[in-house]
């Protein structure tokens, strides 16, 4: 029998609002990588307009 056991996960951290880890720049970079083939860019000005906008309405932007 081989010893292929993995360490047991003891803790998981969920940071849903970005308070503990500032992931906003990562999110923006990923979004822009997805948009690049279409010649589009998600600027900070656009993001400011979309904050707290329901997804349905933001989809028209």
C-alpha positions as a Markdown table, in Angstrom:
| # | Residue | x | y | z |
|---|---|---|---|---|
| 1 | Unk | 0.0 | 0.0 | 0.0 |
| 2 | Unk | 1.4 | 3.4 | -1.0 |
| 3 | Unk | 1.3 | 6.4 | 1.2 |
| 4 | Unk | -0.7 | 8.8 | -1.0 |
| 5 | Unk | -2.6 | 10.5 | 1.8 |
| 6 | Unk | -3.0 | 14.2 | 1.6 |
| 7 | Unk | -2.9 | 16.5 | 4.6 |
| 8 | Unk | -6.4 | 17.0 | 6.1 |
| 9 | Unk | -7.8 | 20.5 | 5.5 |
| 10 | Unk | -8.4 | 22.1 | 8.8 |
| 11 | Unk | -9.6 | 25.6 | 7.9 |
| 12 | Unk | -11.2 | 27.3 | 4.9 |
| 13 | Unk | -11.4 | 31.1 | 4.7 |
| 14 | Unk | -14.2 | 32.7 | 2.7 |
| 15 | Unk | -13.8 | 36.4 | 2.1 |
| 16 | Unk | -17.0 | 37.3 | 0.3 |
| 17 | Unk | -16.7 | 41.1 | 0.5 |
| 18 | Unk | -12.9 | 41.6 | 0.0 |
| 19 | Unk | -12.4 | 42.8 | 3.6 |
| 20 | Unk | -9.6 | 40.4 | 4.4 |
| 21 | Unk | -8.0 | 40.0 | 1.0 |
| 22 | Unk | -8.0 | 42.9 | -1.6 |
| 23 | Unk | -8.9 | 40.9 | -4.7 |
| 24 | Unk | -10.5 | 43.7 | -6.7 |
| 25 | Unk | -7.4 | 44.2 | -8.9 |
| 26 | Unk | -7.2 | 40.5 | -9.6 |
| 27 | Unk | -10.9 | 40.4 | -10.5 |
| 28 | Unk | -10.4 | 43.4 | -12.9 |
| 29 | Unk | -7.4 | 41.8 | -14.6 |
| 30 | Unk | -9.3 | 38.5 | -15.1 |
| 31 | Unk | -12.3 | 40.4 | -16.5 |
| 32 | Unk | -10.1 | 42.3 | -18.9 |
| 33 | Unk | -8.4 | 39.1 | -20.1 |
| 34 | Unk | -11.8 | 37.7 | -20.9 |
| 35 | Unk | -12.9 | 40.9 | -22.7 |
| 36 | Unk | -9.6 | 41.5 | -24.7 |
| 37 | Unk | -10.5 | 39.2 | -27.6 |
| 38 | Unk | -13.6 | 41.3 | -28.2 |
| 39 | Unk | -11.7 | 44.6 | -28.1 |
| 40 | Unk | -13.3 | 45.7 | -24.8 |
| 41 | Unk | -11.9 | 46.9 | -21.5 |
| 42 | Unk | -13.5 | 47.2 | -18.1 |
| 43 | Unk | -12.2 | 50.5 | -16.8 |
| 44 | Unk | -12.5 | 51.7 | -13.3 |
| 45 | Unk | -15.0 | 54.4 | -14.4 |
| 46 | Unk | -17.2 | 51.6 | -15.8 |
| 47 | Unk | -16.9 | 49.6 | -12.6 |
| 48 | Unk | -17.9 | 52.7 | -10.5 |
| 49 | Unk | -21.1 | 53.0 | -12.5 |
| 50 | Unk | -21.9 | 49.3 | -12.0 |
| 51 | Unk | -21.3 | 49.0 | -8.3 |
| 52 | Unk | -24.5 | 47.8 | -6.6 |
| 53 | Unk | -26.3 | 47.5 | -10.0 |
| 54 | Unk | -28.4 | 44.3 | -10.2 |
| 55 | Unk | -26.8 | 41.8 | -12.7 |
| 56 | Unk | -29.9 | 42.0 | -15.0 |
| 57 | Unk | -29.4 | 45.7 | -15.5 |
| 58 | Unk | -25.6 | 45.5 | -15.6 |
| 59 | Unk | -25.9 | 43.0 | -18.5 |
| 60 | Unk | -27.2 | 45.8 | -20.7 |
| 61 | Unk | -24.1 | 47.9 | -20.2 |
